[in-house]
């Protein structure tokens, strides 16, 4: 089961977000558009009105975390863990994944400092290769080689919506749905 | 191969750390404290950013050269075990560490649970256990439990509230032996 995916640039900016099997409570809270394909970070603000179905165990209840805040926390976690691993281990960028009781976070960082993060259920084997493929086959092809998408990143002012050019979003969606562990 | 064991108290302070082999780079004691604090914070955040509700904190961190396994007790103390990615029977090792911790630290009336652990008995038994799993059978080291089975059994009988540990004992002894040689 694959839950969601983030891409961060070097400046701690979440430039892409996509969810597939997010817990239903979180989905209603975050995705006001309903359709996962159309979901984008700007929908995060509308969480307030639909949180009535959340249970006591929902970690977001009471915090009312927006997607933007959540992105920052995710970035903070992977950044800290990456530094911790770098300090403890002898190799560079050795951080692959971490697992909790309910999910597993997979991490891939490119040489340019782009960070790919994907959450799956805890039993999935490493998805780092899949993230690498998303980078080399989809990101490079559809974003790096797309002058319009590039302009929005290098400008300093990153716009997540324009960056997630429809082609890229569809490509990622198709790729992730084709993974064997997508629905199991 | 077990690389290190860290124990973090419920406030995020490092109360015990020990390296058992050369797999990791050496850090200063200050850096270990920072590391423990970082892990403590990250552990708290990872349960908040879960895509599925009700998640625990980080349980296993995977890197290309080692894995960090975390076991948190109900009282908030965290045991971190840094081991080889191929290390088997992690759960058993963590349980064993907790057992040794309970026996030689919690039961020590002079030990404050929030303070650094300075107990020779604890050191010795932990080292013995780690050696039995690491298979470092030098001429003088014996696998854990093989020589001290009688003593452990006796101590277990005096604590009838932990019956689950008793059936696992022969198991530990045999796996220790298997790995040891």
Interface residues (C-beta under 8 A of the other chain):
Chain A: X3 X4 X19 X21 X22 X23 X25 X26 X54 X55 X57 X58 X59 X60 X63 X65 X70 X73 X74 X76 X77 X80 X81 X83 X84 X85 X87 X88 X89 X90 X91 X94 X95 X96 X97 X98 X99 X100 X101 X102 X103 X105 X119 X121 X126
Chain B: X24 X25 X27 X31 X35 X38 X39 X41 X42 X45 X46 X47 X48 X49 X50 X51 X52 X53 X54 X55 X56 X57 X58 X59 X60 X61 X62 X63 X64 X65 X66 X82
